């Protein structure tokens, strides 16, 4: 396991034909049937989901003047989940009242998500495609979320541009990813993939991790205003994830697309 070489902002900003990386699509398509197995390859996301969902709910409630403790605080809001995978976030967001569209570049993952939503009796509009393809149309959403996705895209600048464009003026965005620090290499690569084996080796490329300053600057360059940023830390004593001031490994942020 070689020590990674850090990529430069210029390397990550080079334009590509698509924000979707075929190697990443192939990687997650091969694991797609395991999306809803809480002890399988996506077990870390199942453990992360409660804290992720709470943050998304609370930030959207704050933006749209809702009570987050109501049974369906997102009632009536149109929401897009970019990189939805098997629908782990789409389904609880739909139960909170949102009209959810799930978008993923893996056709296999989209099919798994559709089947599970049908079995769960949920109406979720799943689509196979990329953010830039959807942004080329006229459809816009009250909220755009994309969690643990930006570290897998081929062109970060283009991806953020599409994500912001897909939010309506006055709409909200929530993103989650991994910071590019020595600590994240130790925890997310060495620890999670090699020692604890929470994830298959090669799930992440540390050079693609995005510093909070880079993500915030990228969003601002697309016209969005960052409104909040928070770390997410694992507590080994309780075996759960919690919001934290520590942004060195996992973190989330919220932003708004200002009114035109």
Secondary structure, DSSP 4 states (H G I P E B T S, - for coil): -PPPPPPPHHHHH---S-SS-HHHHHHHHHTGGGTT-TTSTTHHHHHHHHHHHHHHHHHHHHHHT--TTSTTTTTT-EEEEET-TTTTTHHHHHHTT-EEEEEES-HHHHHHHHHHHHHHT---EEEES-HHHHHTSS--EEEEEEES-GGG-S-HHHHHHHHHHHEEEEEEEEEEEE--SHHHIIIIIIIIIIIS-SS-TTS--GGG---HHHHHHHHHHTTEEEEEEEEEEEETTTTEEEEES--SSEEEEEEEE---
